[in-house]
Amino acid sequence: MACALIMAGGCGQRLWPLSTKTHPKQLLSLFSEKSMIWETVDRIKEVIPYERIFIGTNALQAGSIIEQLPMLPQDNIIIEPIFKDTAAAIGYGSLYISNRYPHTQLVVLPSDHLIKDGDTFCEVLRKGIAEAKLNNTIVTLGIQPNRAETSFGYIEVGLEAEVNKVWKTKCFCEKPDQVTANNYMKSGRHLWNSGMYIFNLDDIMKEIARYMPNHFAILTTIKQYIDKDLTGIALAEATQYLFEHFDRISIDYGIMEQVKNLRVIPCDIGWNDVGSFNAFEEVFDKNENGSIICKASVKEINAYNNIVYLEEDEVALIGVENLVVVKSEGKLLICHKNAIQDIKKIFQ
Ligand SMILES: Nc1nc2c(ncn2[C@@H]2O[C@H](COP(=O)(O)OP(=O)(O)O[C@H]3O[C@H](CO)[C@@H](O)[C@H](O)[C@@H]3O)[C@@H](O)[C@H]2O)c(=O)[nH]1
């Protein structure tokens, strides 16, 4: 039976002020009463039981995650001592999980994505796990693109790639420039990478050794602490001096752009990475003025196409268009929709 590693180290910078370093996107309840990380755990529990679901995070977020996910054993919360991006986090998580469940398959999932069709998603996961086990491949889930987005990875497949089947990939390109993304969009042969990966634990360590030898050397030294069955903060403290030496790089650049055995399952699962307030336009209904109003009761006079997320009782928008107005925990954002990409600068 496979294990899962849910990645919860990021802070959803483009959703400030809803998302902050201490209360990041994955802990927000945007689409139901449950937080996005809780939804992620819930969605896969038919395929992977709680005792095999692990969370990769940091000390800042670990307490809230343990509170939100009491169904997971506390030792399944893996605390990274320093933020070093997903290559280090997935290598570390893979070592940790191998110590308990050696030679199995690992499903790596982001903690902060929306997936509307959970049943199809579980079917695709089962298919991906079987593929990785049988053929020693790395499997990712591909999404049909609807715009030339530059903040995603792209996977090239053949034109014939039908949904819910496993396909060989021709190339993987992480976050292309705008001209390249436009060409990919036009080609009809490129899918978005959803950032979900399925592989054998043994295979990912071989790929890290081949393509990221510095990471592999550090992980080999870290293993001695994992073998001593250290967990939680104690493990993070023991390995901090080693983490300092990891280059800060994602698994997408470090491994996925290099590997020869990458496979993709094109799927239609109602996926959205909710990366910025733009995503609200795709996942929430608009009112008659073209605006999206969450939580507040808003009166609009000659106001159109705004995104409003406020908890105040009375709000009026007059003569304004294409604004994002969001207030949370005493922090207020007023931003033009054209400037949404700059919200992440608040974190710098
Ligand atoms: N534990 C841990 N988690 C991390 C870390 N860095 C990021 N994460 C988590 O890993 C997931 C993906 O990280 P992002 O940093 O948000 O990735 P991205 O820029 O959006 O790009 C990835 O996802 C896209 C789809 O949303 C892909 O298209 C792209 O290729 C790539 O895989 C998120 O759930 C984030 O919380 C880390 O150092 N540690």
The ligand as an SDF file (V2000), in Angstrom:
LIG
                    3D

 39 42  0  0  0  0  0  0  0  0999 V2000
    7.1680   21.0800    3.1780 N   0  0  0  0  0  0  0  0  0  0  0  0
    7.4540   21.9730    2.2520 C   0  0  0  0  0  0  0  0  0  0  0  0
    6.5050   22.3070    1.3700 N   0  0  0  0  0  0  0  0  0  0  0  0
    6.8150   23.2210    0.4360 C   0  0  0  0  0  0  0  0  0  0  0  0
    8.0730   23.8460    0.3710 C   0  0  0  0  0  0  0  0  0  0  0  0
    8.0440   24.7140   -0.6710 N   0  0  0  0  0  0  0  0  0  0  0  0
    6.8050   24.6270   -1.2180 C   0  0  0  0  0  0  0  0  0  0  0  0
    6.0590   23.7270   -0.5400 N   0  0  0  0  0  0  0  0  0  0  0  0
    4.6880   23.2850   -0.8230 C   0  0  0  0  0  0  0  0  0  0  0  0
    4.7400   22.6090   -2.0540 O   0  0  0  0  0  0  0  0  0  0  0  0
    3.6030   22.9040   -2.8520 C   0  0  0  0  0  0  0  0  0  0  0  0
    4.0390   23.5250   -4.1830 C   0  0  0  0  0  0  0  0  0  0  0  0
    4.9150   24.5780   -3.9160 O   0  0  0  0  0  0  0  0  0  0  0  0
    4.8370   25.9730   -4.6560 P   0  0  0  0  0  0  0  0  0  0  0  0
    6.0350   26.7650   -4.2730 O   0  0  0  0  0  0  0  0  0  0  0  0
    3.4910   26.5890   -4.4270 O   0  0  0  0  0  0  0  0  0  0  0  0
    4.9720   25.5280   -6.1630 O   0  0  0  0  0  0  0  0  0  0  0  0
    4.5630   26.3200   -7.4540 P   0  0  0  0  0  0  0  0  0  0  0  0
    5.4610   27.5030   -7.6210 O   0  0  0  0  0  0  0  0  0  0  0  0
    3.1000   26.6070   -7.4560 O   0  0  0  0  0  0  0  0  0  0  0  0
    4.8780   25.2680   -8.6180 O   0  0  0  0  0  0  0  0  0  0  0  0
    4.5290   23.8960   -8.5030 C   0  0  0  0  0  0  0  0  0  0  0  0
    3.1350   23.6990   -8.6010 O   0  0  0  0  0  0  0  0  0  0  0  0
    2.5360   24.0920   -9.8960 C   0  0  0  0  0  0  0  0  0  0  0  0
    1.0430   23.7990   -9.8230 C   0  0  0  0  0  0  0  0  0  0  0  0
    0.4480   24.5610   -8.8430 O   0  0  0  0  0  0  0  0  0  0  0  0
    3.2050   23.2890  -11.0130 C   0  0  0  0  0  0  0  0  0  0  0  0
    2.6650   23.6830  -12.2920 O   0  0  0  0  0  0  0  0  0  0  0  0
    4.7090   23.5360  -10.9930 C   0  0  0  0  0  0  0  0  0  0  0  0
    5.3300   22.7250  -11.9810 O   0  0  0  0  0  0  0  0  0  0  0  0
    5.2720   23.1550   -9.6190 C   0  0  0  0  0  0  0  0  0  0  0  0
    5.1420   21.7760   -9.3940 O   0  0  0  0  0  0  0  0  0  0  0  0
    2.7100   23.8260   -1.9950 C   0  0  0  0  0  0  0  0  0  0  0  0
    1.7460   23.0080   -1.3680 O   0  0  0  0  0  0  0  0  0  0  0  0
    3.6820   24.4170   -0.9750 C   0  0  0  0  0  0  0  0  0  0  0  0
    3.0430   24.6800    0.2600 O   0  0  0  0  0  0  0  0  0  0  0  0
    9.0710   23.4710    1.3350 C   0  0  0  0  0  0  0  0  0  0  0  0
   10.2000   23.9620    1.3710 O   0  0  0  0  0  0  0  0  0  0  0  0
    8.6840   22.5340    2.2380 N   0  0  0  0  0  0  0  0  0  0  0  0
  1  2  1  0
  2  3  2  0
  2 39  1  0
  3  4  1  0
  4  5  2  0
  4  8  1  0
  5  6  1  0
  5 37  1  0
  6  7  2  0
  7  8  1  0
  8  9  1  0
  9 10  1  0
  9 35  1  0
 10 11  1  0
 11 12  1  0
 11 33  1  0
 12 13  1  0
 13 14  1  0
 14 15  2  0
 14 16  1  0
 14 17  1  0
 17 18  1  0
 18 19  2  0
 18 20  1  0
 18 21  1  0
 21 22  1  0
 22 23  1  0
 22 31  1  0
 23 24  1  0
 24 25  1  0
 24 27  1  0
 25 26  1  0
 27 28  1  0
 27 29  1  0
 29 30  1  0
 29 31  1  0
 31 32  1  0
 33 34  1  0
 33 35  1  0
 35 36  1  0
 37 38  2  0
 37 39  1  0
M  END
$$$$
